[in-house]
Amino acid sequence: MALYRKYRPQTFKEVVGQEHVVTTLRNALKLDRVSHAYLFTGPRGVGKTSVARILAKAVNCLDESISAYDKPCGKCINCKAIEQGHFIDLIEIDAASNRSVEDIRELREKINFSPSVGKKKVYIIDEVHMLTREAFNALLKTLEEPPSHSIFIFATTEIHKVPETIISRCQKFDFRFGDKEMIKENLKAIAASEKVEVEDELLELVFRSSGGSFRDAQSIFDQLVGHLKEKNFSISQAREILNLTHQGEVDNFLEFLHSKKINETLNFLNKLSEKGTNFEQFLNNVISRLREQAIEQVGRGESASETIFKLRIFLRANGDMKLSNIEVLPLEMAAIEIAGRGDSDLVLPEKPDVKPTVKKTALQKTVKDDKKIESSLPKTKKFKSLSSEAKIAILELIGQKNKPLAILLGSAVWSVDSDNLIISVEYPFYRETIISKNNYKLICENVDSVLEGYKKVECVIAKPNDMEADIGEIFELA
């Protein structure tokens, strides 16, 4: 059995790193004020579904010799049935594969039936943000007038996709990543139970690779347990087994960026790609290293603006990487944007005499305006940011024919109104590259392909934003 399943917490006392959630739920049990609907939000692998199952145990626990605050007992028939996965009054639904309105209507038809063996009928809907709009509307009617014998527990990693009408009818709990000491202590306990010796350096390695996820840390550690029983098992061997990046590679990459030599930086990433580097993990290590640098700089009373600028760009690349079919592309985009702040060795084509134009049409999809553009955009028109999905799709098509151009475009801000697509860049030589005849033609063709119709494409010089702001926010996100 996988370690993350073997050591899944079975009672509230065993939950690590979510004390703010556990304490509130235990007090609700003690005061007999359990809500009819809960919304558990937070990143993957931090205990959302585990706590949901423990709460289901607690409300159905049969042991009357202990207080409600100390439930579940983990020993009664109901607790054991839930732990073993065959408790008939606990219904777990994966919204990723049961997301239609028909699925929710079927749930509504059955919810009015009283529990068969338990005190409460508990519905756990995982990844609830995957439900369709119609399904959410159907669910809303049930949440407005829920049967007294039912409890809903929704779990999601993407709270922004859950309608406000659903959120407002639930008690919302935010789950957090574990810190280094929490995860290391958790792994030490597992190591002791598995009778393996583990060095602190290895635990540090696992923590950095996990990104703060308890489940990921346990899964990574699981890969190493068999090898840890061997003599002279080294850290370098652990890196090879897990295909992890050496810290020296992260430092080398950051040094190339600091030198602002774009071609050398991209060549370095290409070499990492050839050796099969896990770029998601590599990027997480880069972000962690920059976070440490920023904290050290602030502690010494130095300016951290340059480090925070890099953090912002890499955090954005981290999100884009989940949308890109080319894993390294968002990292390359981030590198060229950072290196391009000063002198670079980027080769630029000649500026054309004329710029072609294209037809105009309405853009089908835009997202919330989350970037303030101070540039030469027309003041009479209202611009919004192009959706990340559309931007990534266009860049991947362009990257198939001109990878450097795609990387350069990735560092720009793309804005739209009903008539125009505006590409805003920080430096004049960026604009000259983009509007060169062949590059501009390639951009227009792929914009048309993704957006299903032409818009007028323009490239302007934008005033850079202030990178000194929101230091606390950067530390929170990293």
C-alpha positions in Angstrom: 0.0 0.0 0.0 1.3 3.5 -0.9 2.6 5.4 2.2 0.2 8.3 1.7 -2.7 5.9 1.9 -1.2 3.9 4.7 -0.6 7.0 6.9 -3.7 9.0 5.9 -5.0 10.6 9.2 -8.0 8.8 10.6 -8.8 11.2 13.5 -8.6 14.9 14.0 -5.7 14.4 16.3 -3.7 12.9 13.5 -4.2 15.8 11.1 -1.0 17.8 10.7 -0.7 21.5 9.6 -4.4 22.4 9.6 -5.0 23.2 13.3 -7.1 26.3 12.4 -9.6 24.0 10.5 -9.6 21.1 13.0 -10.1 23.3 16.1 -13.2 24.9 14.5 -14.7 21.6 13.4 -14.2 20.0 16.8 -15.8 22.9 18.6 -18.8 22.7 16.2 -19.1 19.0 17.1 -18.9 19.9 20.8 -21.6 22.6 20.6 -23.8 20.5 18.3 -23.5 23.2 15.6 -22.4 21.2 12.6 -23.3 23.0 9.4 -25.2 21.5 6.5 -22.6 22.5 4.0 -18.8 23.0 4.1 -16.4 24.2 1.4 -12.8 23.0 1.8 -10.4 25.0 -0.4 -6.6 24.9 -0.9 -3.8 23.2 -2.9 -3.6 19.5 -3.6 -2.4 17.0 -1.0 -2.9 19.1 2.1 -5.7 17.0 3.7 -9.1 18.3 2.3 -10.7 15.0 1.6 -9.0 13.3 4.7 -10.6 15.9 7.0 -13.9 15.5 5.1 -13.9 11.8 5.9 -12.9 12.4 9.5 -15.8 14.8 9.9 -18.1 12.1 8.3 -16.8 9.7 11.0 -17.3 12.1 13.8 -21.0 12.9 13.0 -21.7 9.1 12.7 -19.5 7.8 15.5 -21.4 5.5 17.9 -19.1 5.7 20.9 -21.1 7.6 23.6 -18.4 7.2 26.2 -16.3 10.0 24.7 -17.2 13.7 24.2 -18.3 15.0 20.8 -15.1 17.1 20.8 -13.0 13.9 20.9 -14.9 12.1 18.2 -14.4 10.1 16.0 -13.3 7.1 18.1 -12.0 5.2 15.1 -13.1 1.9 16.6 -16.9 1.6 16.3 -18.6 -0.1 13.5 -19.4 3.1 11.6 -15.9 4.5 12.0 -14.4 1.3 10.7 -16.8 1.1 7.8 -15.9 4.7 6.7 -12.2 3.9 7.0 -12.6 0.8 4.9 -14.7 2.6 2.3 -18.0 0.7 2.5 -20.2 3.0 4.7 -23.4 3.3 2.8 -24.3 6.7 4.1 -21.0 8.3 3.0 -21.3 9.2 -0.7 -18.1 10.4 -2.4 -18.4 12.0 -5.8 -15.7 13.0 -8.2 -17.0 16.1 -9.9 -14.4 15.7 -12.7 -16.3 12.7 -14.0 -19.7 13.3 -12.6 -20.2 17.0 -13.5 -23.5 17.1 -15.4 -26.8 18.4 -14.3 -28.2 14.9 -14.6 -25.7 13.7 -12.0 -26.8 16.4 -9.5 -30.5 15.7 -10.2 -29.9 12.1 -9.4 -28.3 13.1 -6.2 -31.2 15.4 -5.3 -33.7 12.6 -5.9 -31.9 10.4 -3.4 -31.0 12.9 -0.7 -34.5 13.0 0.8 -34.2 9.4 1.9 -33.1 9.0 5.6 -29.7 7.5 6.4 -29.6 3.7 6.2 -27.3 3.0 9.1 -25.7 6.3 10.2 -26.9 9.4 12.0 -26.1 11.6 9.0 -25.9 11.1 5.3 -22.7 12.8 4.2 -21.9 13.8 0.6 -18.3 14.6 -0.3 -17.9 16.2 -3.7 -14.3 16.5 -4.7 -13.0 19.1 -7.3 -16.5 20.7 -7.1 -15.3 23.5 -9.4 -15.6 21.0 -12.3 -19.4 21.0 -12.2 -21.2 22.6 -15.1 -23.1 25.9 -14.6 -26.4 23.9 -14.9 -25.2 21.4 -12.3 -24.3 24.2 -9.9 -27.8 25.7 -10.3 -29.4 22.4 -9.5 -27.1 22.0 -6.5 -28.0 25.4 -5.3 -31.7 24.5 -4.8 -30.7 21.6 -2.5 -28.3 23.9 -0.5 -31.1 26.4 0.0 -33.4 23.8 1.7 -31.2 20.9 2.8 -32.7 17.9 4.6 -31.8 17.9 8.3 -30.1 14.5 8.0 -27.6 15.5 5.3 -24.2 17.2 5.2 -22.4 18.4 2.1 -18.6 18.8 2.1 -17.2 20.3 -1.1 -13.5 20.2 -1.8 -11.7 22.3 -4.5 -8.3 23.4 -5.6 -9.7 26.3 -7.6 -12.1 28.3 -5.5 -12.3 31.1 -8.1 -14.3 28.7 -10.3 -17.0 28.1 -7.7 -20.0 30.4 -8.0 -20.5 33.0 -5.2 -24.0 31.7 -4.7 -22.6 28.3 -3.7 -19.8 29.8 -1.6 -22.2 32.0 0.4 -24.2 29.0 1.5 -21.2 27.1 2.9 -18.9 27.4 5.8 -15.5 27.9 4.0 -12.2 26.6 5.3 -8.9 27.4 3.7 -6.3 24.6 3.9 -2.6 25.5 3.7 0.6 24.0 2.6 2.8 22.5 5.3 5.9 24.2 6.4 9.3 22.6 6.3 9.4 21.4 10.0 5.8 20.0 9.8 6.6 17.9 6.8 10.0 16.8 8.1 8.5 15.7 11.4 5.7 13.8 9.5 8.3 12.0 7.4 10.5 11.2 10.4 7.5 9.5 12.1 6.8 7.5 8.9 10.5 6.5 8.7 10.5 5.3 12.3 7.4 3.2 11.6 8.9 1.8 8.4 12.1 1.1 10.3 14.4 3.1 8.0 17.1 5.5 8.8 16.9 8.9 7.1 19.3 11.9 7.0 18.1 15.4 7.5 19.5 16.4 4.2 17.3 13.9 2.4 14.2 15.2 4.3 15.2 18.7 3.1 15.4 17.4 -0.5 11.9 15.7 -0.2 10.4 18.9 1.3 11.7 21.1 -1.5 10.4 18.7 -4.1 7.0 18.4 -2.5 6.3 22.2 -2.6 4.6 21.9 0.8 2.1 19.2 -0.1 2.0 16.4 2.6 0.7 13.9 0.1 3.4 14.7 -2.5 6.1 14.5 0.2 4.9 11.1 1.3 4.7 9.9 -2.3 8.2 11.1 -3.0 9.5 9.5 0.2 7.7 6.3 -0.7 9.9 6.1 -3.8 13.0 6.2 -1.7 12.0 3.8 1.2 13.3 0.6 -0.4 16.6 2.3 -1.3 17.0 3.7 2.2 17.4 0.2 3.6 20.6 -0.2 1.5 24.0 0.8 2.9 25.7 3.9 1.6 22.7 5.2 -0.2 23.6 8.8 -1.2 21.8 12.0 -1.7 23.0 12.1 -5.3 21.4 8.7 -5.9 18.2 10.0 -4.5 18.3 12.9 -7.0 18.8 10.5 -9.8 15.9 8.2 -8.7 13.5 11.1 -8.4 14.9 13.0 -11.4 15.4 16.0 -9.2 17.4 19.2 -10.0 20.6 19.8 -8.2 20.7 23.1 -6.3 23.8 24.0 -8.3 21.7 24.0 -11.5 19.2 26.4 -10.0 22.1 28.7 -8.9 23.7 28.5 -12.4 20.4 29.4 -14.1 19.9 32.4 -11.8 23.4 33.5 -12.5 22.8 33.4 -16.3 19.7 35.5 -15.7 21.6 38.0 -13.6 24.2 38.4 -16.4 21.2 39.2 -18.7 22.6 37.0 -21.5 19.4 35.6 -23.1 21.0 33.2 -25.6 23.2 31.6 -22.9 20.2 31.3 -20.6 18.1 29.6 -23.3 21.0 27.3 -24.2 21.2 26.3 -20.5 17.5 25.4 -20.4 17.9 23.4 -23.6 20.7 21.3 -22.0 18.4 20.7 -19.0 15.7 19.6 -21.4 18.0 17.2 -23.2 18.8 15.4 -19.9 15.1 15.0 -19.1 14.8 17.6 -16.3 11.4 17.9 -14.6 10.8 21.6 -15.3 7.8 21.9 -12.9 10.0 20.8 -10.1 12.9 22.9 -11.4 10.7 26.0 -11.4 9.5 25.4 -7.9 13.1 25.2 -6.8 13.9 28.5 -8.6 10.9 30.2 -6.8 12.0 28.8 -3.4 15.5 30.1 -3.9 14.4 33.5 -5.0 12.0 33.7 -2.0 14.9 32.9 0.3 17.0 35.7 -1.3 14.2 38.2 -1.0 13.7 37.5 2.7 17.4 37.8 3.3 17.6 41.1 1.4 14.6 42.6 3.3 16.2 41.4 6.6 19.4 43.2 5.8 17.5 46.4 4.9 18.4 46.1 1.2 16.2 46.6 -1.8 14.5 43.4 -2.9 12.8 45.0 -6.0 14.8 43.0 -8.6 14.3 39.7 -6.8 10.6 40.4 -6.4 10.3 41.2 -10.1 11.8 37.8 -10.9 9.4 36.1 -8.4 6.4 37.7 -10.0 7.4 36.5 -13.4 8.2 33.0 -12.3 5.0 32.7 -10.3 3.1 33.6 -13.5 5.2 31.0 -15.4 4.3 28.4 -12.8 0.6 28.9 -13.6 1.2 29.0 -17.4 3.1 25.7 -17.2 -0.1 23.9 -16.3 -1.7 25.1 -19.5 1.2 24.6 -21.9 1.8 21.4 -23.9 5.5 22.4 -24.1 6.6 22.3 -20.5 9.7 24.4 -20.8 8.1 27.2 -22.9 6.7 29.3 -20.0 10.1 29.1 -18.3 11.8 30.3 -21.5 9.3 33.2 -21.7 10.0 34.1 -18.1 13.8 34.0 -18.7 13.7 36.3 -21.7 11.4 38.8 -19.9 13.8 38.9 -16.9 17.0 39.0 -19.0 15.5 41.6 -21.3 15.4 44.3 -18.5 18.9 45.3 -19.5 21.4 44.8 -22.2 21.1 41.4 -23.9 22.5 39.5 -26.8 19.1 39.0 -28.5 19.5 39.2 -32.3 16.9 41.6 -33.8 15.6 41.8 -37.4 15.3 45.0 -39.3 12.2 47.1 -38.8 9.8 46.9 -41.8 8.6 49.9 -43.7 5.0 48.9 -43.6 2.8 46.9 -41.3 0.0 44.7 -42.6 -3.5 44.9 -41.3 -6.1 42.3 -40.7 -9.9 42.1 -40.5 -11.7 42.9 -37.2 -14.1 40.7 -35.2 -15.2 40.4 -31.6 -13.1 38.3 -29.2 -15.1 35.4 -27.8 -13.4 35.1 -24.5 -11.7 37.7 -22.1 -10.8 37.5 -18.5 -10.9 40.0 -15.6 -8.7 43.0 -16.1 -5.9 42.2 -13.7 -3.0 44.2 -15.3 -2.8 48.0 -15.4 -1.3 49.0 -18.7 0.2 52.5 -18.9 1.0 52.9 -22.6 -0.2 54.4 -25.8 -3.5 52.4 -25.8 -6.5 54.5 -27.0 -8.0 56.2 -24.0 -11.5 56.0 -25.4 -11.6 52.2 -25.5 -11.9 49.7 -22.6 -9.2 47.0 -22.8 -9.1 43.7 -20.9 -6.4 41.0 -20.6 -6.5 38.2 -23.1 -7.3 34.9 -21.3 -4.3 32.8 -20.4 -5.7 29.8 -22.3 -6.0 31.8 -25.5 -2.5 33.3 -25.2 -0.8 30.0 -24.5 -2.6 28.4 -27.5 -1.4 31.1 -29.8 2.1 31.0 -28.5 2.4 27.3 -28.9 1.3 27.5 -32.5 3.9 30.3 -33.1 6.5 28.3 -31.2 6.3 25.5 -33.7 7.6 27.7 -36.4 9.5 30.4 -34.5 10.4 29.5 -30.9 12.4 32.7 -30.1 9.4 34.9 -31.2 7.0 32.8 -29.1 9.3 33.3 -26.1 9.5 37.1 -26.7 5.7 37.3 -27.1 5.2 35.4 -23.9 6.9 38.2 -21.9 4.4 40.8 -23.3 1.0 41.9 -22.0 -1.8 41.0 -24.4 -4.9 43.2 -24.2 -8.2 43.2 -26.2 -11.3 45.3 -26.8 -14.0 44.6 -29.4 -11.8 45.6 -32.3 -8.1 45.3 -31.3 -5.5 43.0 -30.0 -2.7 45.1 -28.4 0.6 43.5 -27.5 2.4 45.7 -25.0 6.1 45.4 -24.5 8.7 47.3 -22.3 11.4 48.0 -24.9 11.5 49.5 -28.4 13.7 46.7 -29.7 11.1 44.1 -28.6 8.5 46.0 -30.7 10.8 46.1 -33.7 11.2 42.3 -33.5 7.5 41.7 -33.2 6.4 44.0 -36.1 9.0 42.7 -38.6 7.2 41.6 -41.7 7.5 37.8 -41.4 7.0 37.8 -37.6 3.9 40.0 -37.8 2.4 37.8 -40.5 3.0 34.7 -38.4 1.3 36.3 -35.4 -1.8 37.4 -37.3 -2.2 34.0 -38.9 -2.2 32.2 -35.5 -4.3 34.9 -33.7 -6.9 34.2 -36.4 -6.6 30.4 -35.9 -7.2 30.5 -32.2 -9.7 33.4 -31.9 -11.7 32.2 -34.9 -11.6 35.5 -36.7 -9.3 38.4 -37.3 -8.6 41.4 -35.1 -6.4 44.3 -35.8 -3.1 43.4 -34.1 -0.9 46.3 -32.8 2.3 46.4 -30.7 2.9 49.3 -28.4 5.5 50.3 -25.8 4.2 50.0 -22.2 5.5 51.7 -19.1 6.8 49.1 -16.7 5.0 48.5 -13.4 6.4 49.3 -10.0 8.1 46.1 -8.7 8.5 47.3 -5.1 4.9 46.8 -4.2 3.3 43.9 -2.4 6.4 42.3 -0.9 4.2 40.4 1.6 2.1 39.0 -1.2 5.1 37.6 -3.0 6.2 35.8 0.2 2.7 34.5 0.7 2.5 33.0 -2.8 5.9 31.5 -3.1 
